[in-house]
């Protein structure tokens, strides 16, 4: 699952189009844009099929 193209896990925009944040997860380099970082934090189940193990991740609790 190692990405050679630097593109957002969610929207697939590249670093040429939008700033990207590098993630290291399970020996892989992955990328996510700032717009979709909240998905990783609050709705990781939306990354099932895009991020290995997303189905086992718990969302961060909301303290509103």
N, CA, C, O and CB atoms as a CASP TS submission, in Angstrom:
PFRMAT TS
TARGET T0000
AUTHOR 0000-0000-0000
METHOD Language model
MODEL 1
PARENT N/A
ATOM      1  N   UNK     1       0.825  -1.194   0.000  1.00  0.00           N
ATOM      2  CA  UNK     1       0.000   0.000   0.000  1.00  0.00           C
ATOM      3  C   UNK     1       0.864   1.250   0.000  1.00  0.00           C
ATOM      4  O   UNK     1       0.334   2.356   0.109  1.00  0.00           O
ATOM      5  CB  UNK     1      -0.936   0.002   1.202  1.00  0.00           C
ATOM      6  N   UNK     2       2.149   1.109  -0.117  1.00  0.00           N
ATOM      7  CA  UNK     2       3.030   2.274  -0.119  1.00  0.00           C
ATOM      8  C   UNK     2       2.741   3.134  -1.347  1.00  0.00           C
ATOM      9  O   UNK     2       2.813   2.661  -2.481  1.00  0.00           O
ATOM     10  CB  UNK     2       4.518   1.839  -0.093  1.00  0.00           C
ATOM     11  N   UNK     3       2.418   4.383  -1.110  1.00  0.00           N
ATOM     12  CA  UNK     3       2.119   5.305  -2.193  1.00  0.00           C
ATOM     13  C   UNK     3       3.408   5.892  -2.726  1.00  0.00           C
ATOM     14  O   UNK     3       4.205   6.442  -1.965  1.00  0.00           O
ATOM     15  CB  UNK     3       1.169   6.418  -1.725  1.00  0.00           C
ATOM     16  N   UNK     4       3.619   5.780  -4.027  1.00  0.00           N
ATOM     17  CA  UNK     4       4.768   6.436  -4.628  1.00  0.00           C
ATOM     18  C   UNK     4       4.369   7.836  -5.091  1.00  0.00           C
ATOM     19  O   UNK     4       5.197   8.747  -5.097  1.00  0.00           O
ATOM     20  CB  UNK     4       5.324   5.602  -5.809  1.00  0.00           C
ATOM     21  N   UNK     5       3.100   8.012  -5.480  1.00  0.00           N
ATOM     22  CA  UNK     5       2.601   9.325  -5.871  1.00  0.00           C
ATOM     23  C   UNK     5       2.115  10.030  -4.611  1.00  0.00           C
ATOM     24  O   UNK     5       1.327   9.478  -3.843  1.00  0.00           O
ATOM     25  CB  UNK     5       1.456   9.213  -6.941  1.00  0.00           C
ATOM     26  N   UNK     6       2.581  11.228  -4.412  1.00  0.00           N
ATOM     27  CA  UNK     6       2.155  11.998  -3.245  1.00  0.00           C
ATOM     28  C   UNK     6       0.804  12.621  -3.556  1.00  0.00           C
ATOM     29  O   UNK     6       0.709  13.665  -4.203  1.00  0.00           O
ATOM     30  CB  UNK     6       3.208  13.094  -2.864  1.00  0.00           C
ATOM     31  N   UNK     7      -0.253  11.941  -3.069  1.00  0.00           N
ATOM     32  CA  UNK     7      -1.613  12.441  -3.267  1.00  0.00           C
ATOM     33  C   UNK     7      -2.448  12.136  -2.040  1.00  0.00           C
ATOM     34  O   UNK     7      -2.180  11.183  -1.309  1.00  0.00           O
ATOM     35  CB  UNK     7      -2.256  11.822  -4.529  1.00  0.00           C
ATOM     36  N   UNK     8      -3.463  12.956  -1.824  1.00  0.00           N
ATOM     37  CA  UNK     8      -4.334  12.800  -0.667  1.00  0.00           C
ATOM     38  C   UNK     8      -5.068  11.467  -0.723  1.00  0.00           C
ATOM     39  O   UNK     8      -5.568  11.070  -1.776  1.00  0.00           O
ATOM     40  CB  UNK     8      -5.334  13.956  -0.588  1.00  0.00           C
ATOM     41  N   UNK     9      -5.132  10.777   0.415  1.00  0.00           N
ATOM     42  CA  UNK     9      -5.865   9.517   0.520  1.00  0.00           C
ATOM     43  C   UNK     9      -7.319   9.658   0.105  1.00  0.00           C
ATOM     44  O   UNK     9      -7.902   8.729  -0.454  1.00  0.00           O
ATOM     45  CB  UNK     9      -5.792   8.992   1.933  1.00  0.00           C
ATOM     46  N   UNK    10      -7.903  10.812   0.376  1.00  0.00           N
ATOM     47  CA  UNK    10      -9.339  11.002   0.171  1.00  0.00           C
ATOM     48  C   UNK    10      -9.645  11.573  -1.215  1.00  0.00           C
ATOM     49  O   UNK    10     -10.356  10.948  -2.002  1.00  0.00           O
ATOM     50  CB  UNK    10      -9.903  11.924   1.248  1.00  0.00           C
ATOM     51  N   UNK    11      -9.116  12.744  -1.508  1.00  0.00           N
ATOM     52  CA  UNK    11      -9.489  13.434  -2.755  1.00  0.00           C
ATOM     53  C   UNK    11      -8.520  13.181  -3.907  1.00  0.00           C
ATOM     54  O   UNK    11      -8.798  13.550  -5.048  1.00  0.00           O
ATOM     55  CB  UNK    11      -9.578  14.918  -2.506  1.00  0.00           C
ATOM     56  N   UNK    12      -7.398  12.560  -3.614  1.00  0.00           N
ATOM     57  CA  UNK    12      -6.382  12.193  -4.600  1.00  0.00           C
ATOM     58  C   UNK    12      -5.724  13.385  -5.294  1.00  0.00           C
ATOM     59  O   UNK    12      -5.107  13.224  -6.346  1.00  0.00           O
ATOM     60  CB  UNK    12      -6.993  11.308  -5.631  1.00  0.00           C
ATOM     61  N   UNK    13      -5.851  14.577  -4.715  1.00  0.00           N
ATOM     62  CA  UNK    13      -5.118  15.715  -5.258  1.00  0.00           C
ATOM     63  C   UNK    13      -3.641  15.543  -4.917  1.00  0.00           C
ATOM     64  O   UNK    13      -3.302  15.000  -3.866  1.00  0.00           O
ATOM     65  CB  UNK    13      -5.672  17.066  -4.697  1.00  0.00           C
ATOM     66  N   UNK    14      -2.776  15.999  -5.795  1.00  0.00           N
ATOM     67  CA  UNK    14      -1.338  15.840  -5.594  1.00  0.00           C
ATOM     68  C   UNK    14      -0.748  17.058  -4.888  1.00  0.00           C
ATOM     69  O   UNK    14      -1.421  18.067  -4.678  1.00  0.00           O
ATOM     70  CB  UNK    14      -0.631  15.613  -6.938  1.00  0.00           C
ATOM     71  N   UNK    15       0.520  16.934  -4.531  1.00  0.00           N
ATOM     72  CA  UNK    15       1.218  18.044  -3.885  1.00  0.00           C
ATOM     73  C   UNK    15       1.411  19.219  -4.837  1.00  0.00           C
ATOM     74  O   UNK    15       1.781  20.310  -4.403  1.00  0.00           O
ATOM     75  CB  UNK    15       2.569  17.578  -3.356  1.00  0.00           C
ATOM     76  N   UNK    16       1.170  19.015  -6.102  1.00  0.00           N
ATOM     77  CA  UNK    16       1.217  20.115  -7.070  1.00  0.00           C
ATOM     78  C   UNK    16      -0.059  20.952  -7.009  1.00  0.00           C
ATOM     79  O   UNK    16      -0.072  22.103  -7.445  1.00  0.00           O
ATOM     80  CB  UNK    16       1.422  19.568  -8.495  1.00  0.00           C
ATOM     81  N   UNK    17      -1.134  20.371  -6.466  1.00  0.00           N
ATOM     82  CA  UNK    17      -2.430  21.045  -6.434  1.00  0.00           C
ATOM     83  C   UNK    17      -2.797  21.610  -5.067  1.00  0.00           C
ATOM     84  O   UNK    17      -3.507  22.611  -4.974  1.00  0.00           O
ATOM     85  CB  UNK    17      -3.495  20.097  -6.873  1.00  0.00           C
ATOM     86  N   UNK    18      -2.314  20.969  -4.013  1.00  0.00           N
ATOM     87  CA  UNK    18      -2.737  21.330  -2.659  1.00  0.00           C
ATOM     88  C   UNK    18      -1.638  20.904  -1.680  1.00  0.00           C
ATOM     89  O   UNK    18      -0.929  19.937  -1.955  1.00  0.00           O
ATOM     90  CB  UNK    18      -4.113  20.656  -2.293  1.00  0.00           C
ATOM     91  N   UNK    19      -1.478  21.592  -0.556  1.00  0.00           N
ATOM     92  CA  UNK    19      -0.496  21.137   0.437  1.00  0.00           C
ATOM     93  C   UNK    19      -0.892  19.763   0.984  1.00  0.00           C
ATOM     94  O   UNK    19      -2.076  19.473   1.154  1.00  0.00           O
ATOM     95  CB  UNK    19      -0.374  22.165   1.596  1.00  0.00           C
ATOM     96  N   UNK    20       0.087  18.940   1.252  1.00  0.00           N
ATOM     97  CA  UNK    20      -0.162  17.606   1.790  1.00  0.00           C
ATOM     98  C   UNK    20       0.604  17.396   3.086  1.00  0.00           C
ATOM     99  O   UNK    20       1.683  17.954   3.287  1.00  0.00           O
ATOM    100  CB  UNK    20       0.225  16.534   0.768  1.00  0.00           C
ATOM    101  N   UNK    21       0.029  16.586   3.955  1.00  0.00           N
ATOM    102  CA  UNK    21       0.653  16.210   5.227  1.00  0.00           C
ATOM    103  C   UNK    21       1.063  14.749   5.101  1.00  0.00           C
ATOM    104  O   UNK    21       0.260  13.899   4.715  1.00  0.00           O
ATOM    105  CB  UNK    21      -0.325  16.437   6.459  1.00  0.00           C
ATOM    106  N   UNK    22       2.315  14.465   5.430  1.00  0.00           N
ATOM    107  CA  UNK    22       2.835  13.100   5.346  1.00  0.00           C
ATOM    108  C   UNK    22       2.497  12.320   6.605  1.00  0.00           C
ATOM    109  O   UNK    22       2.694  12.804   7.719  1.00  0.00           O
ATOM    110  CB  UNK    22       4.353  13.110   5.123  1.00  0.00           C
ATOM    111  N   UNK    23       1.985  11.106   6.418  1.00  0.00           N
ATOM    112  CA  UNK    23       1.690  10.193   7.519  1.00  0.00           C
ATOM    113  C   UNK    23       2.549   8.954   7.364  1.00  0.00           C
ATOM    114  O   UNK    23       2.735   8.458   6.253  1.00  0.00           O
ATOM    115  CB  UNK    23       0.181   9.821   7.558  1.00  0.00           C
ATOM    116  N   UNK    24       3.063   8.460   8.452  1.00  0.00           N
ATOM    117  CA  UNK    24       3.752   7.173   8.466  1.00  0.00           C
ATOM    118  C   UNK    24       2.853   6.229   9.242  1.00  0.00           C
ATOM    119  O   UNK    24       2.556   6.465  10.413  1.00  0.00           O
ATOM    120  CB  UNK    24       5.203   7.270   9.106  1.00  0.00           C
ATOM    121  N   UNK    25       2.422   5.163   8.589  1.00  0.00           N
ATOM    122  CA  UNK    25       1.489   4.235   9.222  1.00  0.00           C
ATOM    123  C   UNK    25       1.753   2.834   8.705  1.00  0.00           C
ATOM    124  O   UNK    25       1.713   2.583   7.500  1.00  0.00           O
ATOM    125  CB  UNK    25       0.021   4.649   8.956  1.00  0.00           C
ATOM    126  N   UNK    26       2.021   1.927   9.628  1.00  0.00           N
ATOM    127  CA  UNK    26       2.273   0.517   9.299  1.00  0.00           C
ATOM    128  C   UNK    26       3.320   0.373   8.197  1.00  0.00           C
ATOM    129  O   UNK    26       3.110  -0.331   7.210  1.00  0.00           O
ATOM    130  CB  UNK    26       0.972  -0.167   8.867  1.00  0.00           C
ATOM    131  N   UNK    27       4.434   1.043   8.383  1.00  0.00           N
ATOM    132  CA  UNK    27       5.572   0.955   7.457  1.00  0.00           C
ATOM    133  C   UNK    27       5.308   1.594   6.092  1.00  0.00           C
ATOM    134  O   UNK    27       6.044   1.332   5.141  1.00  0.00           O
ATOM    135  CB  UNK    27       5.947  -0.488   7.259  1.00  0.00           C
ATOM    136  N   UNK    28       4.273   2.423   5.982  1.00  0.00           N
ATOM    137  CA  UNK    28       3.931   3.052   4.708  1.00  0.00           C
ATOM    138  C   UNK    28       3.961   4.570   4.841  1.00  0.00           C
ATOM    139  O   UNK    28       3.668   5.123   5.901  1.00  0.00           O
ATOM    140  CB  UNK    28       2.545   2.584   4.225  1.00  0.00           C
ATOM    141  N   UNK    29       4.318   5.225   3.754  1.00  0.00           N
ATOM    142  CA  UNK    29       4.197   6.677   3.654  1.00  0.00           C
ATOM    143  C   UNK    29       2.867   6.969   2.984  1.00  0.00           C
ATOM    144  O   UNK    29       2.600   6.507   1.875  1.00  0.00           O
ATOM    145  CB  UNK    29       5.398   7.313   2.854  1.00  0.00           C
ATOM    146  N   UNK    30       2.040   7.738   3.668  1.00  0.00           N
ATOM    147  CA  UNK    30       0.737   8.112   3.148  1.00  0.00           C
ATOM    148  C   UNK    30       0.612   9.624   3.215  1.00  0.00           C
ATOM    149  O   UNK    30       1.381  10.284   3.914  1.00  0.00           O
ATOM    150  CB  UNK    30      -0.408   7.419   3.937  1.00  0.00           C
ATOM    151  N   UNK    31      -0.357  10.178   2.488  1.00  0.00           N
ATOM    152  CA  UNK    31      -0.528  11.622   2.412  1.00  0.00           C
ATOM    153  C   UNK    31      -1.998  11.968   2.581  1.00  0.00           C
ATOM    154  O   UNK    31      -2.879  11.229   2.141  1.00  0.00           O
ATOM    155  CB  UNK    31       0.013  12.174   1.075  1.00  0.00           C
ATOM    156  N   UNK    32      -2.249  13.103   3.225  1.00  0.00           N
ATOM    157  CA  UNK    32      -3.608  13.606   3.368  1.00  0.00           C
ATOM    158  C   UNK    32      -3.531  15.134   3.310  1.00  0.00           C
ATOM    159  O   UNK    32      -2.578  15.740   3.799  1.00  0.00           O
ATOM    160  CB  UNK    32      -4.277  13.105   4.713  1.00  0.00           C
ATOM    161  N   UNK    33      -4.550  15.740   2.704  1.00  0.00           N
ATOM    162  CA  UNK    33      -4.561  17.203   2.621  1.00  0.00           C
ATOM    163  C   UNK    33      -5.195  17.771   3.885  1.00  0.00           C
ATOM    164  O   UNK    33      -5.934  17.065   4.572  1.00  0.00           O
ATOM    165  CB  UNK    33      -5.330  17.689   1.353  1.00  0.00           C
ATOM    166  N   UNK    34      -4.920  19.029   4.203  1.00  0.00           N
ATOM    167  CA  UNK    34      -5.487  19.635   5.411  1.00  0.00           C
ATOM    168  C   UNK    34      -7.015  19.604   5.448  1.00  0.00           C
ATOM    169  O   UNK    34      -7.610  19.505   6.521  1.00  0.00           O
ATOM    170  CB  UNK    34      -5.017  21.060   5.529  1.00  0.00           C
ATOM    171  N   UNK    35      -7.640  19.687   4.291  1.00  0.00           N
ATOM    172  CA  UNK    35      -9.098  19.654   4.234  1.00  0.00           C
ATOM    173  C   UNK    35      -9.657  18.320   4.724  1.00  0.00           C
ATOM    174  O   UNK    35     -10.738  18.282   5.312  1.00  0.00           O
ATOM    175  CB  UNK    35      -9.570  19.923   2.815  1.00  0.00           C
ATOM    176  N   UNK    36      -8.930  17.225   4.485  1.00  0.00           N
ATOM    177  CA  UNK    36      -9.420  15.902   4.850  1.00  0.00           C
ATOM    178  C   UNK    36      -8.816  15.340   6.130  1.00  0.00           C
ATOM    179  O   UNK    36      -9.161  14.229   6.531  1.00  0.00           O
ATOM    180  CB  UNK    36      -9.158  14.962   3.740  1.00  0.00           C
ATOM    181  N   UNK    37      -7.925  16.079   6.777  1.00  0.00           N
ATOM    182  CA  UNK    37      -7.372  15.644   8.057  1.00  0.00           C
ATOM    183  C   UNK    37      -8.477  15.400   9.085  1.00  0.00           C
ATOM    184  O   UNK    37      -8.372  14.441   9.850  1.00  0.00           O
ATOM    185  CB  UNK    37      -6.383  16.685   8.586  1.00  0.00           C
ATOM    186  N   UNK    38      -9.534  16.224   9.140  1.00  0.00           N
ATOM    187  CA  UNK    38     -10.624  15.937  10.082  1.00  0.00           C
ATOM    188  C   UNK    38     -11.304  14.581   9.840  1.00  0.00           C
ATOM    189  O   UNK    38     -11.826  13.977  10.777  1.00  0.00           O
ATOM    190  CB  UNK    38     -11.661  17.034  10.000  1.00  0.00           C
ATOM    191  N   UNK    39     -11.300  14.108   8.611  1.00  0.00           N
ATOM    192  CA  UNK    39     -11.865  12.778   8.328  1.00  0.00           C
ATOM    193  C   UNK    39     -11.058  11.731   9.083  1.00  0.00           C
ATOM    194  O   UNK    39     -11.629  10.845   9.719  1.00  0.00           O
ATOM    195  CB  UNK    39     -11.866  12.474   6.789  1.00  0.00           C
ATOM    196  N   UNK    40      -9.752  11.825   9.016  1.00  0.00           N
ATOM    197  CA  UNK    40      -8.883  10.885   9.728  1.00  0.00           C
ATOM    198  C   UNK    40      -9.121  10.947  11.230  1.00  0.00           C
ATOM    199  O   UNK    40      -9.116   9.917  11.904  1.00  0.00           O
ATOM    200  CB  UNK    40      -7.413  11.175   9.420  1.00  0.00           C
ATOM    201  N   UNK    41      -9.326  12.138  11.751  1.00  0.00           N
ATOM    202  CA  UNK    41      -9.483  12.321  13.191  1.00  0.00           C
ATOM    203  C   UNK    41     -10.881  11.932  13.672  1.00  0.00           C
ATOM    204  O   UNK    41     -11.018  11.210  14.660  1.00  0.00           O
ATOM    205  CB  UNK    41      -9.194  13.764  13.564  1.00  0.00           C
ATOM    206  N   UNK    42     -11.917  12.406  12.979  1.00  0.00           N
ATOM    207  CA  UNK    42     -13.278  12.276  13.478  1.00  0.00           C
ATOM    208  C   UNK    42     -14.119  11.197  12.800  1.00  0.00           C
ATOM    209  O   UNK    42     -15.099  10.731  13.380  1.00  0.00           O
ATOM    210  CB  UNK    42     -13.962  13.568  13.336  1.00  0.00           C
ATOM    211  N   UNK    43     -13.752  10.789  11.576  1.00  0.00           N
ATOM    212  CA  UNK    43     -14.533   9.797  10.836  1.00  0.00           C
ATOM    213  C   UNK    43     -13.629   8.802  10.108  1.00  0.00           C
ATOM    214  O   UNK    43     -13.755   8.642   8.894  1.00  0.00           O
ATOM    215  CB  UNK    43     -15.457  10.493   9.833  1.00  0.00           C
ATOM    216  N   UNK    44     -12.726   8.134  10.815  1.00  0.00           N
ATOM    217  CA  UNK    44     -11.789   7.244  10.130  1.00  0.00           C
ATOM    218  C   UNK    44     -12.471   6.118   9.357  1.00  0.00           C
ATOM    219  O   UNK    44     -11.870   5.560   8.440  1.00  0.00           O
ATOM    220  CB  UNK    44     -10.839   6.652  11.126  1.00  0.00           C
ATOM    221  N   UNK    45     -13.713   5.771   9.704  1.00  0.00           N
ATOM    222  CA  UNK    45     -14.423   4.723   8.985  1.00  0.00           C
ATOM    223  C   UNK    45     -14.643   5.108   7.518  1.00  0.00           C
ATOM    224  O   UNK    45     -14.849   4.232   6.678  1.00  0.00           O
ATOM    225  CB  UNK    45     -15.763   4.434   9.663  1.00  0.00           C
ATOM    226  N   UNK    46     -14.603   6.401   7.203  1.00  0.00           N
ATOM    227  CA  UNK    46     -14.739   6.844   5.817  1.00  0.00           C
ATOM    228  C   UNK    46     -13.500   6.504   4.989  1.00  0.00           C
ATOM    229  O   UNK    46     -13.522   6.615   3.763  1.00  0.00           O
ATOM    230  CB  UNK    46     -14.998   8.345   5.769  1.00  0.00           C
ATOM    231  N   UNK    47     -12.429   6.095   5.650  1.00  0.00           N
ATOM    232  CA  UNK    47     -11.190   5.753   4.950  1.00  0.00           C
ATOM    233  C   UNK    47     -11.049   4.260   4.702  1.00  0.00           C
ATOM    234  O   UNK    47     -10.014   3.808   4.212  1.00  0.00           O
ATOM    235  CB  UNK    47     -10.003   6.244   5.736  1.00  0.00           C
ATOM    236  N   UNK    48     -12.087   3.484   5.038  1.00  0.00           N
ATOM    237  CA  UNK    48     -12.050   2.047   4.774  1.00  0.00           C
ATOM    238  C   UNK    48     -11.834   1.832   3.274  1.00  0.00           C
ATOM    239  O   UNK    48     -12.531   2.414   2.443  1.00  0.00           O
ATOM    240  CB  UNK    48     -13.368   1.348   5.258  1.00  0.00           C
ATOM    241  N   UNK    49     -10.870   0.999   2.953  1.00  0.00           N
ATOM    242  CA  UNK    49     -10.510   0.746   1.566  1.00  0.00           C
ATOM    243  C   UNK    49      -9.416   1.671   1.060  1.00  0.00           C
ATOM    244  O   UNK    49      -8.829   1.424   0.006  1.00  0.00           O
ATOM    245  CB  UNK    49     -11.718   0.880   0.696  1.00  0.00           C
ATOM    246  N   UNK    50      -9.141   2.727   1.800  1.00  0.00           N
ATOM    247  CA  UNK    50      -8.094   3.669   1.410  1.00  0.00           C
ATOM    248  C   UNK    50      -6.929   3.653   2.388  1.00  0.00           C
ATOM    249  O   UNK    50      -5.793   3.961   2.025  1.00  0.00           O
ATOM    250  CB  UNK    50      -8.661   5.075   1.309  1.00  0.00           C
ATOM    251  N   UNK    51      -7.225   3.286   3.640  1.00  0.00           N
ATOM    252  CA  UNK    51      -6.223   3.246   4.697  1.00  0.00           C
ATOM    253  C   UNK    51      -6.326   1.894   5.390  1.00  0.00           C
ATOM    254  O   UNK    51      -7.362   1.595   5.984  1.00  0.00           O
ATOM    255  CB  UNK    51      -6.414   4.423   5.715  1.00  0.00           C
ATOM    256  N   UNK    52      -5.288   1.071   5.332  1.00  0.00           N
ATOM    257  CA  UNK    52      -5.360  -0.244   5.973  1.00  0.00           C
ATOM    258  C   UNK    52      -5.646  -0.120   7.467  1.00  0.00           C
ATOM    259  O   UNK    52      -4.996   0.655   8.168  1.00  0.00           O
ATOM    260  CB  UNK    52      -4.055  -1.013   5.755  1.00  0.00           C
ATOM    261  N   UNK    53      -6.605  -0.872   7.938  1.00  0.00           N
ATOM    262  CA  UNK    53      -6.934  -0.858   9.350  1.00  0.00           C
ATOM    263  C   UNK    53      -7.909   0.233   9.756  1.00  0.00           C
ATOM    264  O   UNK    53      -8.214   0.364  10.941  1.00  0.00           O
ATOM    265  CB  UNK    53      -5.700  -0.715  10.133  1.00  0.00           C
ATOM    266  N   UNK    54      -8.405   1.015   8.814  1.00  0.00           N
ATOM    267  CA  UNK    54      -9.330   2.103   9.149  1.00  0.00           C
ATOM    268  C   UNK    54     -10.582   1.583   9.835  1.00  0.00           C
ATOM    269  O   UNK    54     -11.190   2.284  10.643  1.00  0.00           O
ATOM    270  CB  UNK    54      -9.714   2.877   7.894  1.00  0.00           C
ATOM    271  N   UNK    55     -10.965   0.356   9.515  1.00  0.00           N
ATOM    272  CA  UNK    55     -12.178  -0.216  10.117  1.00  0.00           C
ATOM    273  C   UNK    55     -12.030  -0.462  11.615  1.00  0.00           C
ATOM    274  O   UNK    55     -13.029  -0.628  12.315  1.00  0.00           O
ATOM    275  CB  UNK    55     -12.533  -1.518   9.426  1.00  0.00           C
ATOM    276  N   UNK    56     -10.815  -0.487  12.107  1.00  0.00           N
ATOM    277  CA  UNK    56     -10.600  -0.720  13.540  1.00  0.00           C
ATOM    278  C   UNK    56     -10.293   0.566  14.306  1.00  0.00           C
ATOM    279  O   UNK    56     -10.139   0.533  15.526  1.00  0.00           O
ATOM    280  CB  UNK    56      -9.465  -1.709  13.738  1.00  0.00           C
ATOM    281  N   UNK    57     -10.203   1.692  13.608  1.00  0.00           N
ATOM    282  CA  UNK    57      -9.873   2.968  14.256  1.00  0.00           C
ATOM    283  C   UNK    57     -11.119   3.569  14.896  1.00  0.00           C
ATOM    284  O   UNK    57     -12.217   3.514  14.342  1.00  0.00           O
ATOM    285  CB  UNK    57      -9.260   3.961  13.236  1.00  0.00           C
ATOM    286  N   UNK    58     -10.919   4.140  16.070  1.00  0.00           N
ATOM    287  CA  UNK    58     -11.997   4.831  16.766  1.00  0.00           C
ATOM    288  C   UNK    58     -11.895   6.330  16.518  1.00  0.00           C
ATOM    289  O   UNK    58     -10.799   6.890  16.566  1.00  0.00           O
ATOM    290  CB  UNK    58     -11.955   4.528  18.279  1.00  0.00           C
ATOM    291  N   UNK    59     -13.014   6.983  16.254  1.00  0.00           N
ATOM    292  CA  UNK    59     -12.962   8.427  16.077  1.00  0.00           C
ATOM    293  C   UNK    59     -12.616   9.132  17.378  1.00  0.00           C
ATOM    294  O   UNK    59     -12.897   8.633  18.468  1.00  0.00           O
ATOM    295  CB  UNK    59     -14.287   8.942  15.543  1.00  0.00           C
ATOM    296  N   UNK    60     -12.010  10.285  17.247  1.00  0.00           N
ATOM    297  CA  UNK    60     -11.702  11.104  18.409  1.00  0.00           C
ATOM    298  C   UNK    60     -13.013  11.607  19.011  1.00  0.00           C
ATOM    299  O   UNK    60     -13.910  12.010  18.271  1.00  0.00           O
ATOM    300  CB  UNK    60     -10.763  12.293  18.027  1.00  0.00           C
ATOM    301  N   UNK    61     -13.141  11.593  20.347  1.00  0.00           N
ATOM    302  CA  UNK    61     -14.366  12.092  20.947  1.00  0.00           C
ATOM    303  C   UNK    61     -14.511  13.605  20.741  1.00  0.00           C
ATOM    304  O   UNK    61     -13.524  14.341  20.734  1.00  0.00           O
ATOM    305  CB  UNK    61     -14.395  11.756  22.438  1.00  0.00           C
ATOM    306  N   UNK    62     -15.741  14.044  20.576  1.00  0.00           N
ATOM    307  CA  UNK    62     -16.023  15.469  20.441  1.00  0.00           C
ATOM    308  C   UNK    62     -16.252  16.054  21.827  1.00  0.00           C
ATOM    309  O   UNK    62     -17.015  15.501  22.619  1.00  0.00           O
ATOM    310  CB  UNK    62     -17.256  15.716  19.521  1.00  0.00           C
ATOM    311  N   UNK    63     -15.616  17.133  22.109  1.00  0.00           N
ATOM    312  CA  UNK    63     -15.785  17.807  23.398  1.00  0.00           C
ATOM    313  C   UNK    63     -16.412  19.176  23.175  1.00  0.00           C
ATOM    314  O   UNK    63     -15.852  20.203  23.557  1.00  0.00           O
ATOM    315  CB  UNK    63     -14.428  17.943  24.140  1.00  0.00           C
ATOM    316  N   UNK    64     -17.576  19.171  22.555  1.00  0.00           N
ATOM    317  CA  UNK    64     -18.265  20.436  22.236  1.00  0.00           C
ATOM    318  C   UNK    64     -18.971  20.985  23.444  1.00  0.00           C
ATOM    319  O   UNK    64     -19.601  22.040  23.365  1.00  0.00           O
ATOM    320  CB  UNK    64     -19.267  20.242  21.100  1.00  0.00           C
TER
END
